């Protein structure tokens, strides 16, 4: 059911429990025992998407455990971008309110809070080591989030070719944009 709902989202189709059941080739009434309504199904879909996103972040960070906090911050941002660009339907579900109210899932709320805390800690570590130009960690954190979210949206909405960035250059451009941001927040 979750995969069927993701498929519907990827197609831009209207998602309903009945249509997801039809796609999953299960009886129309059976899913309602697990998902009493569309919101319950979409919460389960978002939780699965978030688990996959979290796995991508954790894998990227595990590859740089001894790296400094700004290198880890970069790895986090690049993992975010790569995952969003490779999983547009998942990204759409967990990043917008189009499909359901995100506050309705305690699992998503908790996981988002943990990811925010992780970025806060990376920036606090960078500040403690004297690596940042500004002491306003909240502003840096929000600017970083806006950067990766905005770049992912530009890619998924098809804007990058208008800016002269062809498909084969997108990941390299994402790395360059992140590097430019980090150079801007880091002390020389």
JOHUCOR-V908894 format. One record per residue. N is the residue number from 1. RES is the residue in one small letter. SS is DSSP state (A for helix, B for strand, O for the rest). BURIAL is b if it has 9 or more other ideal C-beta (glycine too) atoms within 8 Angstrom, else e. Layout:
n	res	ss	burial
N	RES	SS	BURIAL
N	RES	SS	BURIAL
This chain:
n	res	ss	burial
1	x	O	b
2	x	A	b
3	x	A	e
4	x	A	b
5	x	A	b
6	x	A	b
7	x	A	b
8	x	A	b
9	x	A	b
10	x	A	e
11	x	A	e
12	x	O	e
13	x	O	e
14	x	O	e
15	x	O	b
16	x	O	e
17	x	A	b
18	x	A	e
19	x	A	b
20	x	A	b
21	x	A	b
22	x	A	e
23	x	A	b
24	x	O	b
25	x	O	e
26	x	O	e
27	x	O	e
28	x	O	e
29	x	O	e
30	x	A	e
31	x	A	b
32	x	A	e
33	x	A	e
34	x	O	e
35	x	O	b
36	x	O	e
37	x	O	e
38	x	A	b
39	x	A	b
40	x	A	b
41	x	A	b
42	x	A	b
43	x	A	b
44	x	A	b
45	x	A	b
46	x	A	b
47	x	A	b
48	x	A	b
49	x	A	b
50	x	A	b
51	x	A	e
52	x	A	b
53	x	A	b
54	x	A	b
55	x	A	e
56	x	A	b
57	x	A	b
58	x	A	e
59	x	A	b
60	x	A	b
61	x	A	b
62	x	A	e
63	x	O	e
64	x	O	b
65	x	O	e
66	x	O	e
67	x	O	e
68	x	O	e
69	x	A	b
70	x	A	b
71	x	A	b
72	x	A	b
73	x	A	b
74	x	A	b
75	x	A	b
76	x	A	b
77	x	A	b
78	x	A	b
79	x	A	b
80	x	A	b
81	x	A	b
82	x	A	b
83	x	A	b
84	x	A	b
85	x	A	b
86	x	A	e
87	x	O	b
88	x	A	b
89	x	A	b
90	x	A	b
91	x	A	b
92	x	A	b
93	x	A	b
94	x	A	b
95	x	A	e
96	x	O	e
97	x	O	e
98	x	O	e
99	x	O	b
100	x	O	b
101	x	O	e
102	x	A	b
103	x	A	e
104	x	A	e
105	x	O	b
106	x	A	e
107	x	A	e
108	x	A	b
109	x	A	b
110	x	A	e
111	x	A	b
112	x	A	b
113	x	A	e
114	x	A	e
115	x	A	b
116	x	A	b
117	x	A	e
118	x	A	b
119	x	A	b
120	x	A	b
121	x	A	e
122	x	A	b
123	x	A	b
124	x	A	b
125	x	A	b
126	x	A	b
127	x	A	b
128	x	A	e
129	x	O	e
130	x	O	e
131	x	O	b
132	x	B	b
133	x	O	e
134	x	O	e
135	x	O	e
136	x	O	e
137	x	A	b
138	x	A	e
139	x	A	e
140	x	A	b
141	x	A	b
142	x	A	e
143	x	A	b
144	x	A	b
145	x	A	b
146	x	A	e
147	x	A	b
148	x	A	b
149	x	A	b
150	x	A	e
151	x	A	b
152	x	A	b
153	x	A	b
154	x	A	b
155	x	A	b
156	x	A	b
157	x	O	e
158	x	O	e
159	x	O	b
160	x	A	b
161	x	A	b
162	x	A	e
163	x	A	e
164	x	O	e
165	x	O	e
166	x	O	e
167	x	A	e
168	x	A	e
169	x	A	e
170	x	A	b
171	x	A	b
172	x	A	e
173	x	A	b
174	x	A	b
175	x	A	b
176	x	A	e
177	x	A	b
178	x	A	b
179	x	A	b
180	x	A	e
181	x	A	b
182	x	A	b
183	x	A	e
184	x	A	e
185	x	A	b
186	x	B	b
187	x	O	e
188	x	O	e
